[in-house]
Each structure stands twice: as C-alpha cells, then as structure tokens.
Amino acid sequence: MTDLLRRQLLLSSADALGLAALPCAPAWAQSFPTRPVRLVVPFPPGGPVDTVARTVAQRLSETWGQAVVVDNRAGAGGMVGADHAAKSPADGSTVFVCSIHHAVLPALKPKLPYDIERDFVPLSFGARFPIVLVAHPSVDARTVAELIALDKRSPGKLNYGSSGNGGGTHLAGELFNLQAGTQLAHVPYKGSAPAMSDLLGGQVQLMFADAPTALPQVRAGKVRALGVANAQRSALFPGVPTFVEAGVAGYEAYSWAGFVAPAGTPREVAARLSADIGRALALPEVKARLHEAGAEAAPTSAEAFGRFLNDEITKWTRVVRSSNIQAD
C-alpha cells in the first residue's frame, strides 16, 4: 500500500468521506432511505466482520430513523453472500460488507459467479483487524528476528496455524515466508478458534492471528506476541513492534471489512451511503466499540476504498501464485 493510500485510509474530513457532494444531490436522494436497508454479511453472526456491520447498522438506523438490518448470508468462504448481494436490487436498499476474503477469492477461484469490482461500487473502507504473529511459550524466540534465525537453523521445523486454507491469516503467513525467506509450515484449521486452541495446547507452535482472536490470549500471557503486521504499531498491541521494525521490509497484512453496493446504485444514493457510513465510523463511541472488539475503524472516500480493493487483489494474487496455494 502506498503512503498516499495509507493517509487516505486515515482521513476523516468531509471531503474524504464524500460529504461535499451531498448538497448537490436531488431531494429524493437526500431523503434516502424511505424503507429498511440491509447490510449483507457473508459470514455467521458474532465474527469480526459481523461486529463491524452491526455497530455501523445501529448508528445508521439512528441517523436515518429507519430500520437497518444485518442479513447474514454465510457459505463458501464469503461467496454466497457476495453473489446474493451482487444480484440484489441496485437501489440503495442493499449494502454488502466485504472482507479480505473477497480480494483473495479471484486468485483462488477464477470462475466466481460475481466480480467484486465490476458488480459492486465502493462506498468506504470499514475497519482493520491487525494480524499479529503469536508464539507458544515453548518457542525459543522472543522477537521476529530471533524467529527468522531459528527457522533458518532448522528450515521447515516450525509450523503455524491459521483460520483456514486461503484465508487472510494463512496468506499473512505465506507473505511472511516470501519476504523473510523462511519456511514455516502451514497447518490449516476450520476457523480461528480451533487454531488458537491447538496453539495454546502446543500442537502448533505459531499462529498468524487476527486481533480479536489473539488479544485475549496475549493479555492473559498464554501466548507471546512477536510482531504486528500493520504498517505502524497498533494501539491494540502498543508494545509489539511491526514486522518492518523487525527487519522484514515492506511487510504489511491485516484482515479488514469494507462497504460496497450493487453496481448500478444511483450515484447520489451511493454518495449518501458513503458519507453516512463514514460519519458513523468516525464517531468516537463507534471507534471505541470496535477497538474493544479488536478492530481499528478507518473510514475513507469511495474512491480510496476502490483503489485499496484493487491493490489488495493484485497483492494477494501474487502471493497465491508464488506460494502455489490451492482452494479447498
């Protein structure tokens, strides 16, 4: 990600959120919505992306005086919800809450029934979920540099768990292997919870874990945090250095959630959605709620999120191909 784009992800000004365009919108767009709006979440209730959606939905409902319903459409690693949303009416009544999965899937499954860029229009980045490399206490490394040295003395002996093959935490591990020159062995699980359970039990030695999964165990002292994959240190792990600080130049990876609408949504309605979602994410109480859940709110303009999504697809396609990752 470029420095310019990173700054755009942190912007909260009216221009960045697309607010300046709203006074020119027709009256019907300014009165939007006139009926309930759905936020389609392609994962089960209770997960990180669902938490972001529900937090934003509550604020939008208060702002609009209209029901905003979270519609969980889980299945096929996020494909079911994405396909459903892509085929929903493009009238502003449906917003899709996409994630890093939707930037990875084009490389894993070239024949998707939808195109995340062509079939949707971007609205705003939502939130980052920092990925942190955590180690079982038995691992003889207290820093990323020590871990790299340990792996190079015995290549392929260390293993790491992830939430599943082709998921964000798996790709974070493969990106680390590519950029650090390590040979950490991947052990996929069906979700973050069983992966963390086996890490705590010592069945795997390492895990690239998203913040909601890692934070309670790090705070409890049950696992050791070696590095955080953000570009800058995370307020969620203030004492943990970034991988870049540890010498892995250019390494950056995190899970994320963002907001898009079906292609063909009227421009004025999309601008209204973008602006109001951005306002909700910029509220101190929303930032605090997401921080508690292990997320960092980061509203952007629609254009900045569109560029970010394109960059993510390019980045993870390279990792999938370089590491020869196959879909389950």
C-alpha positions in Angstrom: 0.0 0.0 0.0 1.3 3.4 -0.9 1.9 6.1 1.7 -0.7 8.2 -0.1 -3.3 5.5 0.2 -2.4 4.9 3.8 -3.1 8.5 4.5 -6.4 8.3 2.7 -7.4 5.4 4.9 -7.0 7.5 7.9 -8.8 10.6 6.6 -12.0 11.6 8.3 -12.6 15.0 6.8 -15.8 15.9 5.0 -14.1 15.8 1.6 -12.6 12.3 2.2 -16.0 10.9 3.1 -17.7 12.4 0.1 -19.8 14.8 2.1 -19.1 17.8 0.0 -21.1 16.3 -2.9 -24.3 15.8 -1.0 -25.8 19.3 -1.2 -25.9 18.9 -5.0 -27.9 15.7 -4.7 -31.6 15.6 -5.7 -34.1 15.9 -2.9 -35.1 12.3 -3.3 -31.5 11.2 -2.6 -31.3 13.5 0.4 -34.4 11.9 1.8 -33.0 8.4 1.4 -33.7 5.9 2.8 -37.5 5.6 2.7 -37.5 1.9 3.6 -35.4 -0.6 5.5 -31.8 -1.1 4.3 -29.9 -4.5 4.5 -26.3 -4.9 5.3 -25.4 -8.3 3.8 -22.7 -10.0 5.8 -21.2 -13.1 4.2 -20.2 -14.8 7.5 -22.1 -16.1 10.5 -23.1 -13.8 13.4 -20.6 -13.0 16.0 -17.4 -12.8 13.9 -15.3 -9.6 13.3 -16.9 -8.6 10.1 -20.4 -9.1 11.6 -19.4 -6.9 14.6 -18.4 -4.1 12.3 -21.6 -4.4 10.4 -23.8 -4.4 13.5 -22.0 -1.5 15.0 -22.4 0.6 11.9 -26.0 -0.6 11.3 -27.1 0.7 14.7 -25.7 4.2 14.1 -27.2 4.3 10.6 -30.6 3.4 11.9 -30.3 6.2 14.5 -29.2 8.6 11.8 -31.9 7.7 9.3 -34.8 6.9 11.6 -35.1 3.8 9.5 -34.5 0.1 10.2 -31.1 -1.2 9.1 -31.0 -5.0 9.2 -27.9 -7.2 9.2 -28.5 -10.1 6.9 -26.0 -12.9 7.5 -25.6 -15.0 4.3 -22.7 -17.3 5.2 -21.2 -20.0 3.0 -18.4 -20.9 0.6 -15.9 -18.6 2.3 -17.9 -15.5 1.6 -19.0 -16.3 -1.9 -22.7 -17.0 -1.1 -23.2 -13.6 0.5 -21.3 -11.8 -2.3 -23.3 -13.5 -5.1 -26.6 -12.7 -3.3 -25.7 -9.1 -2.8 -24.4 -8.7 -6.4 -27.8 -9.8 -7.7 -29.8 -7.6 -5.3 -31.7 -4.5 -6.4 -29.3 -1.6 -7.1 -31.4 1.0 -5.4 -29.6 1.6 -2.1 -31.6 -0.9 -0.1 -28.7 -3.4 -0.1 -25.1 -2.8 1.1 -22.5 -5.6 1.0 -19.9 -5.9 3.8 -16.9 -7.4 2.0 -13.6 -8.5 3.5 -10.1 -9.6 2.7 -11.6 -12.9 1.5 -13.1 -11.1 -1.5 -9.7 -9.8 -2.5 -8.2 -13.3 -2.3 -11.0 -15.3 -3.9 -10.4 -14.1 -7.5 -7.0 -15.8 -7.4 -8.2 -18.9 -5.8 -11.4 -19.4 -7.8 -11.2 -17.7 -11.2 -14.8 -18.7 -12.1 -16.6 -16.8 -9.4 -20.3 -16.1 -10.1 -19.7 -12.4 -9.4 -16.9 -9.9 -9.9 -16.1 -7.9 -6.7 -15.0 -4.9 -8.7 -17.3 -5.0 -11.7 -20.5 -6.0 -9.9 -20.2 -3.5 -7.0 -19.4 0.1 -6.4 -17.1 1.0 -3.4 -18.6 3.1 -0.5 -16.0 3.1 2.2 -13.3 1.1 4.0 -14.7 0.0 7.3 -12.1 -1.4 9.8 -8.8 -3.2 10.0 -8.2 -6.2 12.2 -4.5 -6.3 12.9 -2.8 -9.6 12.3 -0.2 -10.5 15.0 2.3 -13.3 15.0 2.0 -15.2 18.3 4.1 -18.0 19.6 3.6 -20.8 22.2 5.8 -20.1 25.2 8.0 -23.1 24.3 9.2 -21.4 21.1 12.8 -20.2 21.7 12.2 -16.8 20.1 11.1 -13.5 21.7 11.3 -11.4 18.6 10.6 -11.8 14.8 14.4 -11.6 14.1 15.0 -14.4 16.6 12.2 -16.5 15.0 13.7 -16.0 11.5 17.1 -17.1 12.7 15.6 -20.1 14.5 13.8 -21.2 11.3 16.9 -20.8 9.2 18.9 -23.0 11.5 16.2 -25.7 11.1 14.2 -24.9 7.9 10.6 -26.3 7.9 10.6 -27.5 11.5 8.4 -24.6 12.8 4.7 -24.7 12.0 1.9 -22.1 12.2 -1.8 -22.5 12.4 -4.3 -20.4 10.5 -8.1 -20.0 10.3 -8.2 -21.9 7.0 -6.6 -22.6 3.7 -6.6 -19.4 1.6 -7.8 -17.2 4.4 -6.3 -13.9 5.5 -4.2 -15.4 8.3 -2.9 -18.1 6.0 -1.8 -15.6 3.4 -0.2 -13.4 6.0 2.0 -16.4 6.9 2.8 -17.1 3.2 3.7 -13.5 2.6 6.0 -13.6 5.6 7.7 -16.7 4.2 8.2 -15.0 0.8 9.5 -11.7 2.3 11.5 -13.1 5.2 12.9 -16.1 3.4 11.5 -18.5 6.0 10.0 -22.0 5.6 7.3 -22.0 8.2 4.9 -24.9 7.6 1.2 -24.2 7.3 -1.4 -26.1 9.3 -4.9 -25.1 8.3 -7.9 -25.2 10.7 -11.6 -24.7 10.2 -11.7 -21.3 12.0 -9.5 -19.2 14.3 -10.9 -20.7 17.5 -9.6 -24.3 16.9 -6.3 -23.0 15.6 -5.8 -20.9 18.8 -6.9 -23.9 20.9 -4.2 -26.0 19.4 -1.6 -23.2 19.8 -2.5 -23.0 23.5 -2.1 -26.7 23.7 1.2 -26.7 21.9 0.0 -28.8 18.9 1.2 -25.9 16.7 4.0 -23.5 17.6 2.9 -20.3 15.9 -0.1 -18.5 14.6 -0.8 -15.5 12.4 -3.9 -14.5 14.3 -6.3 -11.6 13.8 -6.6 -9.2 16.8 -10.0 -10.4 18.1 -8.6 -13.9 18.4 -5.1 -13.1 19.7 -5.8 -10.2 22.0 -7.4 -12.1 25.0 -4.6 -14.7 24.9 -1.8 -12.1 24.7 -3.3 -10.1 27.6 -3.6 -13.3 29.6 0.1 -14.2 29.0 -0.8 -17.5 27.4 1.0 -16.7 24.1 3.8 -14.4 23.2 3.3 -11.7 20.6 6.3 -11.3 18.4 5.2 -8.8 15.7 2.2 -7.0 14.4 1.7 -6.8 10.6 0.4 -3.2 10.5 2.4 -0.5 8.7 2.6 1.3 12.1 2.3 0.0 15.6 -1.3 -0.8 16.6 -3.0 0.8 19.6 -4.3 -2.7 20.3 -0.7 -4.0 20.8 1.2 -0.8 21.7 4.3 -2.7 22.9 4.6 -5.0 20.0 6.9 -3.9 17.1 5.9 -4.1 13.5 7.5 -6.6 11.1 9.1 -3.7 9.3 10.7 -2.6 12.6 11.9 -6.2 12.9 13.7 -6.0 9.6 11.1 -7.5 7.2 11.0 -4.6 4.7 7.6 -3.8 3.2 5.7 -6.5 5.1 2.1 -5.5 5.8 -1.0 -7.6 6.2 -4.3 -7.3 8.0 -7.8 -8.6 7.8 -10.4 -5.9 7.0 -14.0 -5.1 6.4 -15.4 -2.6 3.8 -18.7 -1.5 2.4 -19.8 -1.7 -1.2 -23.2 -1.5 -3.0 -24.5 -3.4 -6.1 -23.3 -1.9 -9.4 -25.9 0.5 -10.8 -26.8 2.0 -7.5 -27.6 5.7 -8.3 -24.5 7.9 -7.9 -26.3 10.2 -5.5 -27.5 7.3 -3.3 -24.1 5.8 -3.3 -22.6 9.1 -2.2 -25.2 9.3 0.6 -24.4 5.8 1.8 -20.6 6.5 1.6 -21.0 9.7 3.6 -23.2 8.3 6.3 -21.2 5.1 6.7 -18.1 7.3 7.0 -19.8 9.5 9.6 -20.8 6.5 11.7 -17.3 5.0 11.6 -15.8 8.4 12.6 -17.9 8.6 15.8 -15.7 8.3 19.0 -18.1 5.8 20.5 -18.0 3.6 17.4 -14.2 3.7 17.3 -14.2 2.7 21.0 -16.7 -0.1 20.4 -14.6 -1.5 17.5 -11.4 -1.1 19.5 -12.8 -3.3 22.2 -13.6 -5.9 19.6 -10.1 -5.9 18.2 -10.7 -3.6 15.2 -9.5 -0.2 14.1 -12.1 2.0 12.4 -10.7 3.6 9.2 -13.4 5.3 7.0 -12.4 6.6 3.6 -13.8 8.0 0.4 -15.3 5.7 -2.0 -12.5 6.3 -4.5 -9.8 5.5 -1.9 -11.5 2.2 -1.0 -11.8 1.3 -4.7 -8.1 1.8 -5.1 -7.4 -0.2 -1.9 -9.5 -3.1 -3.1 -7.7 -3.2 -6.4 -4.3 -3.1 -4.7 -5.4 -5.9 -2.4 -6.5 -8.1 -5.3 -3.2 -7.6 -7.0 -1.1 -8.2 -3.8 -2.8 -11.4 -2.8 -3.0 -12.8 -6.3 0.8 -12.5 -6.4 1.1 -14.4 -3.0 -1.4 -17.1 -4.1 0.5 -17.8 -7.3 4.0 -17.5 -5.8 3.1 -19.9 -3.0 1.0 -22.2 -5.2 -2.0 -22.0 -2.8 -4.9 -24.2 -3.9 -8.5 -23.7 -3.0 -10.1 -26.4 -0.8 
